Amino acid sequence: MGARVLVVDDERDVCRLLTFSLSQAGFDAQSVTTASEALLEIGRQAPVVCVLDVNLPDISGVEVCRRLRADRQLTEMGIVMLTALGAREDRIAGFEAGADDYVVKPFDVEEVVLRVRALARRMSERDSARKEPAAKELLRSGTLTVDPVTHDVRGDGKELSLRPLEYKLLATLMAEPGRVFSREELLRQVWEIEHGSVRTVDVHVRRLRLNLGDHADVIETVPGFGYRARR
């Protein structure tokens, strides 16, 4: 059985469509239609990825995301949010609450499956690296270090907690210090998508800087061009 995925959407047709498509793609997919059910189900057995609609009848998807991220045992779970077309504020709120990715409704089912697969793969790669570490040079910027094998990030020797996409964003920039990456390049390399809102990158950079704390200045903004890691 493949990685476990939980779909949370109050539209039963959406739940049936996504669980069927994800199951066909090899995932162990289940669904619930309310936030309360989702929190109970995740409490019993956390999925690798949760596909979470923003507009739920009892508790908003953004609030659910925030609660999940507040639980230390669920920090490794991937969250893909479903948002209504044009609901830019929902996407930003979702990212700031801790979502890893989002898909806009009405969506292409294949796109959702691809996003879930990419996120599940990143989770699996991180787990494998931690179980079977191999020697590889650390990425460094001042007293900030990134281990490309174990995905550990440390500042002044203290471990920093980053989401998988935040880690990949940081590692991509630090692998080539001084090089300016456009937002479009980062969407392709970090999110593995050809088209998407560049605002996604800006929101994640802001959240990454918050999580880096005193080391936030490692990520530099180059106005009109994009971002780079400090040399």
C-alpha positions in Angstrom: 0.0 0.0 0.0 1.3 3.5 -0.9 1.6 6.6 1.3 -1.5 7.5 3.2 -3.4 10.6 1.9 -6.4 12.2 3.6 -8.7 14.4 1.5 -10.8 16.9 3.5 -13.6 18.6 1.5 -17.3 19.2 2.2 -18.2 18.4 -1.4 -18.7 14.6 -1.5 -18.2 14.5 -5.2 -14.8 16.1 -4.8 -13.9 13.6 -2.1 -14.9 10.7 -4.3 -13.1 12.0 -7.3 -9.8 12.7 -5.5 -9.8 9.5 -3.4 -10.4 7.5 -6.6 -7.7 9.2 -8.6 -5.2 9.1 -5.7 -5.9 5.4 -5.1 -5.4 4.7 -8.8 -2.0 6.5 -8.5 -1.0 4.1 -5.8 -1.8 6.1 -2.7 -3.8 4.8 0.3 -6.4 7.6 0.0 -9.3 8.3 2.4 -11.6 11.3 2.8 -13.7 13.2 5.4 -16.1 16.1 4.9 -15.6 18.2 8.0 -12.7 19.8 9.9 -13.7 18.0 13.1 -13.6 14.6 11.4 -10.2 15.5 9.9 -8.7 16.4 13.2 -10.0 13.2 14.8 -8.8 11.0 11.9 -5.3 12.7 11.8 -5.1 12.2 15.6 -5.7 8.5 15.1 -3.3 8.1 12.2 -1.5 11.0 10.6 -1.3 10.8 6.8 1.8 11.6 4.8 -0.1 14.3 3.0 -3.4 16.0 3.7 -5.4 17.7 0.9 -7.3 20.3 2.7 -10.1 22.6 1.4 -10.1 26.1 2.8 -13.9 26.4 2.9 -15.2 23.8 5.4 -18.5 24.0 7.2 -17.4 23.9 10.8 -13.8 25.2 11.0 -11.9 26.9 8.2 -9.2 25.0 6.5 -6.7 27.7 7.4 -7.5 27.3 11.1 -7.2 23.5 10.7 -3.8 24.0 9.1 -2.7 26.3 11.9 -3.8 23.7 14.6 -1.9 20.9 12.8 1.3 22.9 12.6 1.1 23.7 16.3 1.3 20.0 17.0 5.0 18.9 17.2 4.1 15.4 16.2 2.6 16.6 12.9 5.3 18.9 11.7 6.5 16.4 9.0 3.0 16.0 7.5 2.5 17.6 4.0 -0.5 19.9 3.5 -1.9 20.9 0.1 -4.7 23.4 0.3 -7.6 23.7 -2.1 -8.7 27.3 -2.7 -11.4 29.0 -4.8 -10.4 30.7 -8.0 -9.2 34.2 -7.3 -9.1 33.8 -3.5 -5.6 35.2 -3.2 -6.1 36.1 0.4 -6.9 32.5 1.2 -3.7 31.3 -0.5 -1.6 33.7 1.4 -3.3 32.9 4.7 -2.9 29.2 4.0 0.9 29.5 3.4 1.3 31.7 6.5 -0.6 29.0 8.5 1.9 26.4 7.3 0.6 24.9 4.1 3.2 23.5 1.7 1.3 24.0 -1.5 -2.1 24.9 -2.9 -4.3 24.1 -5.9 -7.0 26.4 -7.2 -10.6 25.2 -7.8 -11.8 24.2 -10.3 -8.8 22.0 -10.5 -7.3 19.5 -12.9 -7.3 16.1 -11.0 -3.9 15.1 -12.5 -2.4 18.3 -11.2 -3.6 17.5 -7.7 -2.1 14.0 -7.9 1.2 15.4 -9.2 1.4 17.9 -6.4 0.6 15.2 -3.8 3.2 12.9 -5.3 5.9 15.5 -5.4 5.3 16.4 -1.7 5.1 12.7 -0.6 8.4 12.1 -2.5 10.1 15.0 -0.6 8.9 13.5 2.7 10.2 10.1 1.7 13.6 11.5 0.6 14.0 13.3 3.9 13.2 10.2 5.9 15.6 8.0 3.9 18.4 10.5 4.3 17.9 10.6 8.0 18.0 6.8 8.2 21.0 6.3 5.9 23.2 9.4 6.0 26.1 9.6 3.7 29.1 12.0 3.7 28.5 15.2 1.8 29.8 18.7 2.2 27.6 21.0 4.3 26.2 24.2 2.7 27.3 27.2 4.8 26.6 30.9 5.1 28.2 32.4 8.2 27.1 30.3 11.1 24.1 28.8 9.3 24.6 25.3 7.9 22.5 23.0 5.8 23.1 19.3 5.5 22.0 18.1 2.0 21.9 14.5 3.2 20.0 14.6 6.5 18.2 17.9 5.7 19.2 19.3 9.1 19.5 23.1 9.3 21.5 24.6 12.1 22.2 28.2 13.2 25.0 28.7 15.6 24.9 24.9 16.2 21.2 24.9 17.1 18.7 22.9 15.0 16.2 25.0 13.2 12.8 23.5 12.2 11.8 24.1 8.6 9.0 22.7 6.5 10.1 20.5 3.5 9.4 23.2 0.9 11.2 25.8 3.1 14.2 23.5 3.4 14.3 22.9 -0.4 14.0 26.6 -1.0 16.9 27.4 1.3 19.0 24.6 0.0 18.4 25.6 -3.6 19.6 29.1 -2.9 22.5 28.2 -0.7 23.8 25.6 -3.2 24.8 28.6 -5.4 25.5 31.5 -3.1 25.4 34.9 -4.9 23.5 33.6 -7.8 20.2 35.4 -8.4 17.2 33.1 -8.9 14.1 34.5 -10.5 10.7 33.6 -8.9 9.9 31.6 -12.0 13.1 29.6 -11.7 12.3 28.9 -8.0 8.8 27.7 -8.9 10.3 25.2 -11.4 13.1 24.0 -9.1 11.5 24.0 -5.7 7.8 23.5 -6.5 8.4 21.5 -9.6 5.8 23.3 -11.6 6.1 25.3 -14.8 3.2 27.7 -14.2 2.0 29.3 -10.9 1.7 32.5 -9.0 5.1 34.0 -8.1 3.4 35.3 -5.0 3.8 31.7 -3.7 7.6 32.2 -3.7 7.3 35.6 -1.9 5.1 34.2 0.9 7.4 31.2 1.4 10.5 33.4 1.5 8.9 35.5 4.1 8.0 32.5 6.2 11.5 31.0 5.7 13.1 34.2 7.0 10.8 34.1 10.1 11.9 30.5 10.8 15.6 31.3 10.3 15.3 34.0 13.0 18.7 35.7 13.5 19.9 34.1 10.2 17.1 35.6 8.1 19.6 37.9 6.3 21.1 34.9 4.6 18.3 35.3 2.0 18.7 38.5 0.1 16.0 40.1 -2.1 17.3 41.5 -5.4 14.6 44.1 -6.4 13.2 43.4 -9.9 15.0 40.1 -10.3 14.4 37.6 -7.4 16.3 36.1 -4.5 19.8 34.9 -3.7 21.8 33.5 -0.8 24.4 35.7 0.7 28.0 34.7 -0.2 
